[in-house]
């Protein structure tokens, strides 16, 4: 008997519907065809154990399972459940096999019949609704994320017998109900970090506010213990809250990566990713035999923090250059090309030299001549060019450090950031960008006009600091953000002057 069930394969952050044909006929042996990997081919052992351990009948005849379209590679163990339902229907244990055509079924089976969670339940649900399926059957652990999708009935089960009972009588189970919008808007803040805890460092806070307001990349340069990591970890507290579209984008990535917290509908906090400096290129950018999102995609719509930047492998850092420019990662394989979004704010930190005390106001640098230059050269010029703000972090004097006076809270800084972002949202309404850092050359000429005095100042800075064309554009973008924070329609000379001072690594004295 030939029975069809339906599943879904995830590629990148999108899903493709897969037709699973199960033919129970006379003969011997079991065959799984349709470009299935080892995990899919091993499913028959898990399925047989799950069926037998629950007193159900496993046919001892010829089984042919075809996963169509045959030209697309299928991977993972999530096809266990739809194949099992096809076998049960083909052997007469589901009264009406035609009912299976209305549902997309996904789930991994354990040997006792329990249904284990899968990756990518959210994009699978979106695709199921797009193709007009009546419902989606997923493991209970994936219920919350799949139920985000409206106009699709989502049924969640924890055991194969529950799914079998459902197909014997679909009226016995109600679909999962989730109010994703309510959960999203009512989600509490999960961080206790705040800029009010930072003593002094007013100029650093100002630069972080500019970075947050315009979506600019920045690097913090300073000696050990100056507060670089502490400041970086507080950047998400001043970023604008995620909107629904951004939350859905980010949640899809975490769903595909299998990193979505249990019982989570939509992610409501901007991501903050801080990988260790021993990370590989594929772990940072994404890849693998079955392409998965890397850290830069997991930081999408949030912050990627690279602590001690020169300690990262240079080859690893270099693969970031194109994704930083394009705001997406393209992973090419022989049969396919997959894209992951990667629009993030890069925040990096580093010591000024190997010993950490070059240009320190109190401590003596012990590095040999030329060591500072060699240390900085671990980071390529093109990568530094893509970092808009270079910020010097100096140690806080004891008087300020011991003071009980609280600094400006994150909530107040965030209000100014949100106001500046709203100006940018209106400005870029007809363009596919949302902040100043994303402006291309045409938009730069349209929205970053400066007067003759400011142009003269910029020309002098370009000549003195030997800046590249990209650095020139970055200064104009930062100037535009500073003007937005001041609610000024035009960029003034003082805005440009402040932007120029944030190019500290271009100045003489950092060459060693």
N, C-alpha and C positions, 0 to 999 in steps of 0.2 A: 504493500500500500504506500502510495506517495503522499507525503504531507509537507506543507510549507509553513515555516514560521519565519519571524523577522527579528533581526538584531541590528546592531549598528557598530561601525568601526570609526574610531576617532583619529583624525589626521590634523596635526596642528591644534587649533582650537575649534575646529569644525568637525561635524560627524557626517558619515555617509551610510545610508541604509543598506543592509546586507540581507539578501534572501537566503534562508537556510532550508534546503530541500533534503528531506529524510525519506529514503526509500527502504521499506522493510519488505524483503522478498525472499524467495527460496534460495538456499545456498549456504555458504559459510564465509566467515571473515567479515571484518569491518573496514571500511575505507572512508577516509575524510579527505576530500579533494577541494580545490578552489584556492590554491596558493596559501595554505594554512601553515603557520609556524609550529614549532615543537609543542608549545603550550596548548595550542588548539588541538593538535593530534593526540596529546596525552589526555584530553578531556574525556575520552571514552572510558578510561579506567576510573576516573572520579565519578562519572555518571553511573556506571555499572554498580559501583559500590554504594552510591547514594540510593539507587533504585532498590537494590536487594536488601539493604539494611532497614528499609521501611516497608518490607513485605510486599513490594510491587514486583511486577513481572518484567524481566529483562529478556527480550527475544533472543533465542539462540539460532538465528537465521542470518542471512546476508544483510548487512546494513551498509548503505551508501549515503554518505552525508556530503552534500555539495554546497559550498559557500559562494554565492554569486553576487556581483560579477567576479568571475574567476581571475581577472587580470589585476585585481587589487589585493595586496598582501593583508592577511588577517593575523592579528597577533593577540596574545594575552589569553587569560582564562575566563573572560566575561561571556564567552559563547557557550559555556557549560549548560546554563539553564535553558536557552532556546533549543539547543540540540536535544536535551533531555525531554523537553515537552514534545518535540517532534517524534522521538522514539516512543513515548507513551501514547501519543495520538496514533502513530502508525501501527502500534500493536493493539489498538482497540481499547485502551484504558481511559481515553477521553471520548465521551459519547459523540460529540460533534466537532470533528477536527477543523471544520470551516471557521469556527470561532477564533482560531489562532491568527487568522489573517488580519484581524482588527487591532492587534497589539504588537508593539515592539517589546521584546523580552530580553533582559540582560541580567546576568548574575553569575558569580563563581560558586561552584558547589564544593563543599567539604565531603569527606567520605561518609559522614552520617546524615547527609542531606541538608545540613545547614547552608544558608545562602550568605556568602561573604560579600563585602562591599567591592565596588568597582571604581575605576577611574573614568572621569568624563561624563558623569550622569547628566550634568547640565547641558552641554552641547548635544547629547543624545536626545534629551527631552525637547530641545528647540527644533531639532531635525524631525522628530516624530510629529510634532505639531505642524511643521511646515508641509509634510507629506500627507497630512490628513488622517493619521491613524486615530482610532477611537481612544486608545489608552496606552500607557507605558507601565511595564512591570519591572521594578527594580528591587534590590536588596533594601531591607528596612533602614540600614545605616545611611543610604543615599536618598531617603525620602524627602528630607528638608530641601536639599538643593534642587532635586528634580521638580518639586512642587512649586518652585518659583514661576515656572512657565504656566501662564494662564491658558484657558481654552484647551486644556489637555488633562484628561483624567489620569492621575498617577496612583498606582497601587503598589504598596510596599509589603514585602513578605520576608520572613526569617527562615522559612523551611520549605523544601520542595513539595511536601505534602499539602502545605497551605496553598501553593500555586495550583496544584492538581485539583484540590477541592474547589478553588475559584473557577477553574475552567469547566468543572462539572456543574457548577451553579454560580453564575457571575453575580447574582443578586445578594449573595451572602456577605460581600465585602464592600465597604464604602471607600471612595478615593480619598487620598490624603489631602487635607485642606491646609493651606499656608497663606498667610497674608504677608507676602514679602515686603511690600511697601511699608506696612505698619511696623514690621520688625526692623526694617532698615532705618526708618526715621526715629524710632524709639530706642535704638541700640545705644547702650551707655558707653562712655569712653573707658578704655581698658588700660590707660596709662596714668601713672602718677607723676610723670615728668613734667616740669614746668620751667620756663625761663626765669620765673621769680626766684628760683633757687640759685641762679648764677650771680656770683658776686663780681661787680665791675664788668669789664669786657664790653663796654657800651658800643665801641666801634665795631666789634665782632658781631654783636647782636644786630647792628644796623646792616651789615653786609649779608647776614643770614636772612634778614627781612627782605632785602632786595632780591636775593636768590629765590626765596619762596614766592614773592610777588610776580616775578617774571619767568619762573621755571628755569633759572640759570644753573649751570653746573659750577661747582666751586671746589677749591682746594684750600685746606687749612695747613699752614706751615708754622711750626713752632717746636720748642723743646719739650722733652718728656714732662708730663705733669702739668702742662699749661692749660689743659681743659679742652683739647681738641675733640676727643671722643664724647665727652659730656655735652658739649655744644651741638655736635652732629646728631646725637640721639634725640635732641629736643626739637629738631627741625620739623618732624611731622606734626608737632603740636601747634605750629603756626601756619600750616598749609590749609587751603580751603577744604571743607568737607567734600567727600566724594559725591558726585551726583549719581542718579540712578543708572545712567548709561555707563559711566566709568566703573561703578560697582559691579555691573553685569559683566563688563569686559574682564575686570580683575578676577571675579569669581570663576569665570570660565577657565582662566589660566590655572588657577589653583585646583579646580576640579579635574582638569586634564592631568596635572602633575600629581594628583592624589594627596594634596596637602591642605585640603579644605577641612577645617575643624569639624568634629562631629556635631550633628544637629544644627548646622549653620545654613541659613538661607542665602542672604547676600552679605558679602564682606562690607562692613561699614567704615573700617579704618584704612587709611592709606598704608600700603606696605612699607616696611623698613627692613631691608635685607643687608646683612653685614657678613659676607663670606670671608673665610680665613684666607691668608695670603698663599697658602699651598694649593689653592683650588686649580683645577685643570681648565683648559680652554673650553672643552665641551660642557663642563659643569657650569661655567660662567655664562657662556653664550647660548648653550643648548646643543643638542645633538644626540648621538648614540645610534646603535643599530635600529632601535625603534625611537625616532626623534622625540625628545622630551624638552619642555621649556627649561632654560637655564636661569641663573640668578637674575640676569638683567631683564628677563621677561617676568619673573616673579616679583620684580620691583616695579612693574608697569603701573603707571599712575601714582607712583610713590617715590621712595628714596633708595638709591643703591649707595651704601657706605663702604668704601674701600680704605680700611685703616692701614697705615704704614705702606703707602702706595709703592715705594721703590722695592719693597720686599716681594711684591708680586712678580712672577715671571714676565719678562718683557714680551715674549711671544703671546702670552695670555692677554696682556693689556692691549696689544696691537689688534687683536681680533675684535675689540670693542669699538674701534674707530668707525667702521661703516654702520653698525647698528645705532651708534650715537647720532650719526648724521641722518640716517633714514628713518629712525624711530621704529624699526622693525628688524627682525632677524630672519634671514632666508637660509634654510638648510636644504641643500640639494643632494639628492640621491639618484641612482641610475634610473629608477622608475618614477620618481616623483620629486616635487619641490614643495617644501612646507614652510609656511611663514608663522612666526610668533610675534606679537606686538611687543615693543620695548621702549615705550615713552616714559622715561624716568629722569629724575634729577640726580646727577652724579655728585656725591659729596666724598671727597678724598682727603686724607690727612697724611702728613709726613713730617719727619724731623728735618731740620735744615742741613744736617750733615750726619755722617756715621756716628759720631759721639753724641750728637743732639744739641750742642751748645754754640753753634756758629751764630754770631750776632746776638748772643745772650747778654743782657745788661749787667749781670753779676758774675757769671761763671765763664771760665776760660775754655775755648775750644782746643781740644788736644789732637785734632786731625792733622795729618801730614799735608804739605802743600799739594794742591791739585785734588785732594780727596773730596772736597765739596763739589767740584765740577764733575768728577766721576760719579758721585752719588746722584746728583741731579740728572746726569745723562742716562741713568737707568730708565728714566721716563722720556720717551721720544718727544721731539718738538711738535710733531703733528697732533699727538694726544694732548699735550699741554695747551696747544692752540684751541682745542675744542672745549677747554675748561675756561669759562668766562671770567670768573672772579678768583684772584689769587690773594689769600688773606693771611697776613702775619699775625700769629697768636703769641702774645707775650705773657709771662707769668703775672698773676695778680699780686699786687703789693700786700703785705701782711695786714696793713690797716684796713683795707677793703675786705680782705678775706675773713677777718675776725669780726667784721661789722654784723650786727643783727638786722640791719635794714634790708628789707626785701626789694628785689629788682622789679622791673615792669613785668606783669604776668603775661603768659603766652596768649591768653584770651584777648588782651588789648592789642597786641601785635597782630594777631590773626584778623582782627577787625579791619586794620589798615590793609593787610594783604588781600582780604576778600574784596574790599572796595577797589583796589588797584586791578584785581582780576576781573571785576565786573566791567571796568572801563575797557579792558582788553577783549572781553567777551563781546561787547557791543561793537568794538572796532573791527573784530574779525568775524562778524556774523556771516558774511558771505564767503568766507574762506574756511578751509578745513583745518584750521589751527585754533588754539585757545589761549596761547600766551606769547609774550614777546620773544622768548628764546627760540621759538619755532619759525620766526619770520625768514623768508627767503629774500633774495636780492631785490625783487620787484617791490615787495611789501616794505623792505627797508628804505628804499628810495621814496616810497609813498608816505610813510609815517615817521621817518626819522630825519626830517629836514632840520638843518642847523644854520644859524646866521654866520656872517663873515668872521666875527670875533671868535666864535666857537670853532669854526672851521680852521682858523689860523692856529688856535691852541691844539687842535687835534693833529694838524700837520707837524707841529713842532714835536709833539709826543711820538708820532710815527717815526720821525727822523732820529730823535734822541734814543728811543728804545728799540729801534730797528724792528718795528712790529710788522707782522704779516698782514695780508689782506683780510684773513679770517679774524685776526685780533682787532683790526679796524672795525669790522662789522660787529664784533662782540661788544666793543666799547659803545657803539651807537645803540645797540639793543639794551645794554645796561642803562644808558642815559635815558632811553625811552621809559624804562621801568621806574627809574628814579623820578622822572617827571610825572608818571602815573600815580606814584605814591604821594606826590605833592599836588595831585589833581590839576596839573598844568597841561594845557593843550599842546604847547610848543616846548621843545627841548631848549633849556637855557644854558648859558655858559657854565654856571655853577653845577648844573646836573652833569655836564660833560666832564668837568674837572674832577668831580667825585668819582665818576666811572673810570677815568684814567688811573686814579690812585689804586684801583683794585687790580692792577697788572704788576704786582710786586716781583714776580719771578722774571719779568722782562727787564728789570732794572739792573744797572751795573752794581756789582757788589755780591750778586748771587752766583757769579761765575767762578768763584773760588780764586 
